[in-house]
Amino acid sequence: MPRNYVRKTLKDPNQEAKLRFALNEVLSGRCTIRQAAEKTGLPKSTIAFYSKRHQAGGLLAPGQIKRLEHPTQILTALMETELADYLKEFSIINHGLSTKETREIAYSYSVANNIKIPISWIKNERASEDWCSGFIKRNKTISVRKPEPTSQARAAGFNKPVVMKFFDNLGMLMTKHQFKAHELWNCDETNDPTVNPPPKIIATKGTKQVQQTVSAERGVNVTMLAFINAGGGWVPPVFVFPRKKVAPTMFQNGPLGCIGLPHESGWMTGQNFFKSLQHFHSFVKCSKEKPILLIMDNHSSHLDFQAVTFAKENGIVMLTLPPHCSHVLQPLDVTLFGPFKKAIGSTQNDWINKNPGGRISIKEIAQLSRYPFESSFTPQKIIKGFEITAPNTVVEVPIPACQSIEQNTPDSHTSETSRIPVISPVTHVQNLIQCIQHIEKDTPGSQLSETITLTPELFPIPVISPVTHVQSLIPCVQYIEKDTPESQSSQSITLAQLPYPSQVICPLTHVPHQLRCNHEQSSHECQSSETITSISVPPSNQVIYPLPHRPHVTPKQLRPLPQVIQATPIVPRSKSNNRLGRTRILTDTPEKNLIEQEYNKKML
């Protein structure tokens, strides 16, 4: 059967209503199956099948009569929804399951809930690939995605209290200064190396490896600092070249208005960031009377005393992002740097094709970055980046709760929590007897009709008349012990292997004579209780004793969410860089004074 099956006929939308009407007519005796089929237009076999199913009860179920799932569908729609929610919850905490792990958990989930499964599942101990493909298509809220590698620090640092603290600072500044869209700015650095991944090309089908020429094995890094605002505008970028001096020819063919700064490593420093702010101020023309807000990460170069002093004197309010949150809160990282890197890879590939044997150096970086910058930094993409990272949008993103106490790691779940409790059938019934005897002894008679909860291995059961219940369970245990081998009775089995019937049947010869004589009277007394199902004697010489129903096993019980308590480090951490670990308003007087004190210590 093809995986992409397309239905060739239209399903009657009123089929459920017609079927319910036909069954009501047949079960009430007003018409025959043939007459009901003629009235509703349904097949006679369909009406006969469902009428035979509901004939014993005499009443129709209030829910859906016809099964919504395909007849060969293994898990029900509710179970698949529960499994899909379980997979999404794993993905939110950065521990998503692969398709192989999903197939394994689906197999365990089916076995634990006593679902009939194909033989291939049992042989491979996992669900089939066809089932996994159909499961993803039936649940439109999930799909197979390629995850982005996320460090433990970033996974633990991005939590709700940290994000809300940043939005509190942002809201306070917006209320105080009433910034407009063109006055809300964001700046960030990105690498612009001489070697970038080439674009996809057309090659011979079936070829195992496809090569593409690049300038070198490893490129030379050039840093580019970009500025954008929420109105869709941008300021010409700043390039930091790995040189002691920069010639004007290195950046004069780059994006219009860009500048170049030197540094031996090509990284941004405090002095270069101060010069970059001067370049930024020459375009923005802000002042203390007309301030602007500049949002950036808390890199050490952004905390330079000269840069903070210049920003405070010229009306640039500087707000830093919390650590490890720029992948969600920074517009440049969310919508702009990805297309820019992809476009510059294509541009460098075109340059190499036009210059066979040539190598790209840092002198061509600014020129090759002009078209990718102008094509990627469009007003639509810039505005979209600010919309995605806005407070009302980010709050809707599934942000994990505070993970400073409980951090999710893959090594936390153990086999003890991922297994089902193991008991034997004889021990289970004996535990019931001991529990009821204990309740007889310590519980007043007025409380005997309440429902109690037994040990964790047992389940909530209704408490019936103590004497009758204990006397009726003793012959049941004796009967099980008599017919069960010793090796089998002492062997523990899982709940999935245990048939776990809703009733235990014992021959009437094993029931005490007094219980048999007073059986009708005890059954009548049980019927008067609201929480008890009476014990009725079937036509044969057997007595039926009710047992608790089999519980539903959830995927979390089979494989709990990975959690581990983050313990305090043995060696105390240095407090010198604690200020880097939070969002800050750098131009506020207290923060500026702290930066000035550290600057004075370095100058001594």
C-alpha positions in Angstrom: 0.0 0.0 0.0 1.5 3.4 -0.9 2.3 5.8 1.9 0.7 8.7 0.1 -2.8 7.2 -0.4 -5.4 9.5 -1.8 -9.0 8.6 -1.3 -10.9 8.2 -4.6 -14.4 8.5 -3.2 -16.1 11.1 -1.0 -17.2 10.1 2.5 -20.8 10.9 3.4 -20.6 13.7 6.1 -24.0 12.5 7.6 -23.0 8.8 7.8 -22.8 8.9 11.6 -26.3 10.5 12.0 -27.8 8.0 9.5 -26.2 5.0 11.3 -27.4 6.2 14.7 -31.0 6.6 13.3 -30.9 3.1 11.7 -29.6 1.5 14.9 -32.3 3.2 17.0 -35.0 1.9 14.6 -33.6 -1.7 14.6 -32.9 -2.0 18.3 -36.4 -0.6 19.2 -38.0 -3.1 16.9 -39.7 -0.5 14.7 -38.2 -1.9 11.5 -35.9 -4.7 10.3 -32.3 -4.3 9.1 -33.4 -4.4 5.4 -36.0 -1.6 6.0 -33.5 0.5 7.9 -31.0 0.1 5.0 -33.6 1.3 2.5 -34.5 4.3 4.6 -30.9 5.5 5.2 -29.1 4.2 2.2 -26.5 2.4 4.3 -25.3 -1.1 3.5 -27.2 -3.9 5.2 -24.0 -5.5 6.4 -23.0 -2.3 8.2 -26.3 -1.9 10.1 -26.2 -5.7 10.9 -22.7 -5.4 12.3 -23.3 -2.5 14.6 -26.8 -3.7 15.7 -25.3 -7.0 16.8 -22.6 -5.1 18.7 -25.1 -2.9 20.6 -27.8 -5.6 21.0 -26.6 -6.8 24.4 -26.7 -3.4 25.9 -29.9 -2.2 24.3 -28.7 1.4 24.4 -26.4 3.3 22.1 -23.2 4.9 23.4 -23.4 8.7 23.8 -20.2 9.1 21.8 -19.1 8.1 18.4 -20.6 4.9 17.1 -18.4 4.2 14.2 -14.7 4.2 14.8 -12.9 7.2 13.4 -9.6 5.5 12.9 -8.7 3.1 10.1 -9.5 -0.5 10.9 -5.8 -1.4 10.7 -4.6 1.6 12.8 -2.8 0.2 15.8 -2.9 3.1 18.3 -6.2 5.0 18.8 -6.4 8.7 18.0 -6.3 9.6 21.6 -3.2 7.6 22.2 -1.5 9.0 19.2 -2.3 12.5 20.4 -0.9 11.7 23.8 2.3 10.4 22.2 2.6 13.5 19.9 2.3 15.8 23.0 4.9 13.7 24.7 7.3 14.1 21.8 6.7 17.9 21.6 7.4 18.2 25.3 10.8 16.4 24.9 11.6 18.8 22.0 10.9 21.9 24.1 13.4 20.9 26.7 16.1 20.3 24.0 16.0 16.5 24.3 13.9 15.6 21.3 13.6 12.0 20.2 14.7 10.7 16.8 12.5 8.5 14.6 14.2 5.4 15.9 13.6 6.3 19.5 10.0 7.2 18.6 9.4 3.8 17.1 10.9 2.2 20.3 8.7 4.2 22.6 5.6 3.4 20.4 6.3 -0.3 20.8 6.7 -0.1 24.6 3.6 2.1 24.8 1.5 -0.5 22.9 2.8 -3.4 24.9 2.3 -1.7 28.2 -1.4 -0.9 27.3 -2.0 -4.4 25.9 -2.6 -3.2 22.3 -2.6 -5.8 19.6 0.6 -5.2 17.5 2.0 -6.8 14.3 4.6 -9.6 14.6 7.3 -7.4 13.0 7.0 -5.0 16.0 7.6 -7.9 18.4 10.5 -9.2 16.3 12.3 -5.9 16.0 11.1 -4.5 19.4 10.1 -1.3 17.7 7.4 0.1 15.5 7.8 -0.1 11.7 8.9 2.7 9.5 5.6 2.7 7.7 3.8 3.3 11.0 6.1 6.1 11.9 5.5 7.8 8.5 1.8 7.5 8.9 1.9 8.7 12.5 3.6 11.9 11.5 1.2 12.5 8.7 -1.9 11.9 10.9 -0.6 14.4 13.5 -0.2 17.7 11.7 1.4 19.4 14.7 4.7 17.4 14.5 7.3 16.9 11.8 10.9 15.7 11.4 13.3 18.6 11.9 17.0 19.0 11.9 17.9 20.4 15.4 20.4 23.1 16.0 23.2 22.1 18.4 22.6 23.8 21.7 25.1 23.9 24.5 24.1 22.9 28.1 24.8 26.5 29.2 22.5 27.9 26.5 19.8 25.4 27.3 19.9 26.2 31.0 20.4 29.9 30.6 17.3 30.5 28.4 14.5 30.3 31.0 11.4 32.3 31.9 12.7 34.4 34.9 15.7 35.6 32.9 13.7 36.5 29.8 11.0 38.3 31.9 13.7 40.3 33.6 14.9 41.6 30.2 11.4 42.5 29.2 10.9 44.3 32.5 13.9 46.5 31.7 12.7 47.0 28.1 9.2 47.9 29.2 10.6 50.4 31.8 12.7 52.2 29.2 9.9 52.2 26.6 7.6 53.8 29.2 10.1 56.4 30.3 11.3 57.5 26.9 8.4 56.6 24.6 10.8 55.3 21.8 9.4 55.1 18.3 10.1 52.3 15.8 13.0 54.1 14.1 14.6 54.8 17.5 14.8 51.2 18.6 18.1 49.7 17.4 19.9 46.4 17.6 23.6 45.7 16.9 25.6 42.5 16.8 28.8 41.1 15.3 29.1 38.2 12.9 32.1 36.5 11.2 32.7 37.1 7.5 35.5 34.7 6.6 37.2 34.2 3.3 35.9 30.7 3.0 32.1 30.0 3.3 30.1 26.8 2.5 29.4 26.7 -1.3 25.7 26.6 -2.5 24.0 23.5 -3.7 24.9 22.5 -7.3 23.6 20.1 -9.9 25.6 16.9 -10.3 25.3 13.3 -11.6 22.6 11.4 -9.8 23.9 8.6 -7.6 27.4 10.2 -7.1 28.6 9.5 -3.6 30.7 12.6 -3.1 30.4 16.0 -4.9 33.2 18.5 -4.6 33.3 22.3 -5.1 36.4 24.5 -5.1 36.9 27.1 -2.3 39.7 29.5 -1.6 41.5 27.5 1.1 41.0 24.7 3.6 40.4 27.2 6.4 39.5 30.9 5.9 40.7 34.1 7.6 38.1 35.6 9.9 36.8 39.2 9.4 34.3 40.6 11.9 31.3 42.6 10.6 29.3 44.8 13.0 25.7 45.5 11.8 23.1 48.1 13.1 19.3 47.8 12.3 16.2 49.5 13.7 12.6 48.4 14.1 11.5 50.8 11.3 13.3 48.7 8.7 16.4 50.9 8.4 20.1 50.2 8.9 23.4 51.9 9.3 26.4 50.9 7.1 28.3 48.1 8.7 31.8 48.2 10.4 34.5 45.6 9.3 37.3 44.6 11.6 40.2 43.3 9.6 43.1 41.2 11.1 45.7 43.9 10.4 47.5 46.5 12.3 46.6 49.1 9.7 43.7 49.2 7.2 44.0 50.7 3.8 40.9 52.5 2.4 41.0 50.2 -0.7 40.0 47.3 1.6 36.5 48.6 2.3 35.8 51.4 -0.3 34.0 48.9 -2.6 31.9 47.5 0.2 28.4 48.5 1.3 27.9 52.3 0.9 29.2 54.2 3.9 30.9 51.3 5.6 34.2 51.7 7.5 37.2 49.4 8.3 39.0 49.1 11.6 42.2 47.1 12.4 42.9 44.5 15.0 45.5 41.7 15.0 43.0 38.9 15.5 40.1 40.4 13.6 37.9 40.4 16.7 35.9 43.3 18.1 37.5 45.1 21.1 36.4 47.9 23.4 38.4 50.6 21.5 37.0 49.5 18.1 33.5 49.4 19.6 33.9 53.0 20.8 34.9 54.0 17.2 31.9 52.0 15.9 29.6 53.9 18.2 31.0 57.2 16.8 30.3 55.9 13.3 26.8 54.9 14.3 26.1 58.3 16.0 27.2 60.1 12.8 24.2 58.6 11.0 21.6 58.5 13.8 22.2 62.1 15.1 20.7 61.3 18.5 21.1 63.5 21.6 20.0 63.6 25.3 16.8 65.4 24.1 16.1 62.8 21.5 17.6 59.5 22.8 17.6 56.2 21.1 17.7 52.6 22.5 20.5 50.3 21.5 20.0 46.6 22.3 23.1 44.3 22.2 24.6 41.3 23.9 26.8 41.5 26.9 30.2 40.9 25.2 33.1 42.4 27.1 33.9 44.8 24.2 30.4 46.4 24.7 31.2 47.2 28.3 34.1 49.6 27.5 34.1 52.7 29.7 34.8 55.1 26.8 32.0 53.6 24.8 29.5 53.7 27.7 30.5 57.3 28.5 30.1 58.4 24.9 26.7 56.7 24.7 25.4 58.4 27.9 26.6 61.9 26.7 25.0 61.5 23.3 21.6 60.0 24.2 22.3 56.3 23.4 20.5 54.2 26.0 22.3 50.8 26.0 20.4 47.7 27.1 22.2 44.3 27.2 20.5 40.9 26.5 20.7 38.2 29.1 23.4 35.6 28.4 22.6 32.6 26.1 19.4 34.2 24.9 20.4 35.9 21.7 19.2 33.1 19.5 15.6 34.0 20.5 15.8 37.7 21.6 18.1 39.3 19.0 16.5 40.3 15.6 19.9 40.1 13.8 20.4 36.4 14.8 16.8 35.4 14.2 16.1 36.7 10.6 19.1 38.4 9.0 22.5 36.7 9.6 21.3 33.4 8.2 20.3 34.7 4.8 23.4 36.9 4.7 25.7 33.9 5.2 23.9 31.9 2.6 24.1 34.8 0.1 27.8 35.5 0.7 28.5 31.8 0.1 26.9 32.1 -3.4 28.8 35.3 -4.1 32.1 33.8 -3.2 31.4 30.8 -5.4 30.6 33.0 -8.4 33.8 34.9 -7.8 35.9 31.7 -7.9 34.1 30.5 -11.1 34.9 33.8 -12.8 38.5 33.8 -11.5 39.8 30.2 -12.0 42.8 29.6 -9.7 42.3 32.8 -7.8 42.0 32.9 -4.0 39.8 35.2 -2.0 41.7 37.3 0.5 40.5 39.8 3.2 40.9 42.6 0.6 37.9 41.3 -1.4 35.7 40.6 1.7 34.0 44.0 1.8 33.4 44.1 -1.9 32.0 40.5 -1.9 29.8 41.4 1.1 28.1 44.4 -0.6 25.4 42.5 -2.6 24.6 39.9 0.1 24.3 42.7 2.7 21.9 44.8 0.5 19.8 41.8 -0.5 19.6 40.4 3.0 19.0 43.5 5.1 15.7 44.5 3.5 13.0 46.4 5.4 10.7 43.4 5.4 13.2 41.1 7.0 14.3 43.7 9.5 10.8 44.4 10.6 10.0 40.7 10.8 12.9 40.2 13.1 11.7 42.8 15.5 8.2 41.4 15.4 9.4 37.8 16.2 11.5 39.0 19.1 8.8 41.4 20.5 7.6 40.7 24.1 4.1 39.7 23.1 5.5 37.2 20.5 8.3 35.7 22.6 6.0 35.1 25.5 4.1 32.7 23.2 7.3 30.8 22.5 7.5 27.6 24.7 10.1 28.9 27.2 11.2 26.3 29.7 10.6 27.1 33.4 13.5 28.2 35.6 16.2 25.6 35.2 18.7 27.0 37.8 17.5 24.3 40.3 16.4 21.5 37.9 18.4 21.3 34.7 17.4 18.8 32.0 20.2 16.4 31.0 20.1 13.2 29.1 21.7 11.1 31.9 19.1 11.6 34.6 16.5 8.9 33.9 17.2 5.5 35.3 15.8 2.1 34.7 14.0 2.2 38.0 11.6 4.9 36.9 11.2 3.7 33.4 9.9 0.2 34.2 6.5 -0.9 35.2 6.1 -2.3 38.7 6.6 -6.1 38.7 4.2 -8.3 40.8 2.9 -11.9 40.8 -0.8 -12.7 40.6 -0.9 -14.6 43.9 1.0 -11.9 45.7 -1.4 -9.3 44.3 -4.5 -11.1 45.8 -2.8 -11.7 49.1 -1.9 -8.0 49.4 -5.6 -7.3 48.9 -6.6 -9.6 51.7 -4.0 -8.2 54.1 -5.0 -4.6 53.3 -8.7 -5.3 53.9 -8.0 -7.2 57.2 -6.0 -4.2 58.3 -8.9 -1.9 57.4 -11.3 -4.2 59.3 -9.3 -3.8 62.4 -8.7 -0.1 62.4 -11.6 1.4 60.5 -15.1 2.1 62.0 -18.0 0.5 60.3 -19.4 3.8 59.0 -16.3 4.4 56.8 -16.2 1.0 55.2 -18.0 2.1 52.0 -15.4 4.7 51.1 -12.8 4.1 48.4 -9.2 3.7 49.6 -5.8 3.7 47.8 -3.5 0.8 48.5 0.3 0.5 48.2 1.9 2.0 45.0 1.9 -1.4 43.3 -1.9 -1.7 43.7 -4.8 0.4 42.5 -7.8 2.2 44.0 -10.5 -0.4 44.7 -13.9 -0.1 46.4 -14.1 -1.5 49.9 -17.1 -3.9 50.2 -18.3 -5.8 53.3 -15.1 -6.8 55.0 -16.1 -10.3 56.1 -17.7 -11.2 52.8 -14.8 -9.9 50.8 -12.1 -11.6 52.8 -13.9 -14.9 52.9 -14.5 -14.8 49.1 -10.9 -14.0 48.3 -9.4 -16.8 50.4 -10.7 -19.7 48.3 -9.6 -17.7 45.2 -6.0 -17.6 46.4 -6.1 -21.2 47.4 -7.4 -22.1 43.9 -4.7 -20.1 42.2 -2.0 -21.6 44.4 -3.3 -25.1 43.8 -3.3 -24.9 40.0 -0.1 -22.8 39.6 3.3 -24.4 39.7 5.7 -23.2 42.4 8.3 -22.0 40.0 5.6 -20.0 38.2 3.9 -18.6 41.3 7.2 -17.3 42.7 8.3 -15.8 39.4 7.6 -12.1 38.9 6.0 -11.0 35.7 5.3 -7.6 34.2 1.9 -6.0 34.0 2.2 -6.1 30.2 2.6 -9.9 30.3 -0.2 -10.4 33.0 -3.6 -10.9 31.4 -5.1 -9.1 34.3 -8.8 -10.1 34.0 -11.5 -7.9 35.4 -12.9 -10.9 37.2 -11.4 -14.0 38.9 -13.5 -17.2 38.5 -13.3 -19.9 41.1 -15.2 -23.2 41.2 -18.2 -23.2 43.6 -16.7 -26.3 45.4 -13.9 -24.1 46.8 -16.3 -21.6 48.4 -17.1 -22.3 52.1 -20.6 -23.8 52.8 -21.7 -20.8 54.9 -20.8 -18.4 52.0 -22.7 -20.5 49.5 -25.8 -20.6 51.7 -25.8 -16.9 52.4 -24.7 -15.9 48.9 -28.0 -14.5 47.8 -28.4 -12.5 51.0 -24.8 -11.1 50.7 -25.4 -10.2 47.1 -28.6 -8.3 48.0 -26.7 -6.4 50.7 -23.9 -5.5 48.2 -26.5 -4.1 45.7 -27.6 -1.6 48.3 -24.1 0.0 48.5 -23.4 2.8 46.1 -19.7 1.8 45.4 -20.1 -2.0 45.1 -20.9 -4.2 42.2 -22.8 -7.2 43.5 -21.4 -10.8 43.3 -23.8 -12.8 41.1 -23.8 -16.6 40.6 -23.7 -17.7 37.0 -25.7 -20.7 35.8 -22.6 -22.9 36.1 -20.9 -23.9 39.3 -18.7 -20.9 39.5 -18.5 -17.7 41.6 -17.1 -14.5 40.0 -15.0 -12.2 42.2 -14.3 -8.6 40.8 -10.7 -7.4 40.5 -9.5 -3.8 39.7 -9.3 -2.8 36.1 -6.0 -2.5 34.2 -4.7 1.1 34.4 -3.6 3.2 31.4 0.2 3.5 31.0 1.4 6.9 29.7 4.6 7.4 27.7 6.0 9.5 30.6 5.7 6.4 32.9 7.7 4.4 30.4 10.4 7.1 29.8 10.2 10.1 32.1 11.4 13.5 31.1 15.1 13.8 31.8 15.7 15.9 34.9 18.6 16.2 37.3 19.2 18.5 40.3 22.0 21.0 39.6 24.2 20.8 42.6 26.3 23.7 44.0 29.9 23.5 42.6 32.6 22.3 45.0 34.9 25.1 44.1 33.2 28.6 44.5 33.0 30.5 41.3 34.8 33.8 40.7 32.7 36.8 41.4 34.6 39.1 39.0 32.4 38.4 36.0 29.0 38.0 37.8 27.8 41.2 36.2 28.1 39.6 32.8 25.4 37.0 33.7 22.4 39.3 33.6 20.6 41.9 31.5 21.8 45.5 32.3 21.0 49.1 31.4 24.7 50.2 30.9 23.9 53.9 30.7 22.2 54.0 34.1 24.4 55.7 36.7 24.9 52.7 39.1 26.0 50.5 36.2 28.2 53.2 34.7 29.9 53.7 38.0 30.7 50.0 38.3 32.2 50.1 34.8 34.2 53.2 35.7 35.6 51.5 38.8 36.8 48.6 36.8 38.3 50.9 34.2 40.2 52.8 36.9 41.6 49.6 38.4 43.0 48.6 35.0 44.6 52.0 34.4 46.5 51.8 37.8 
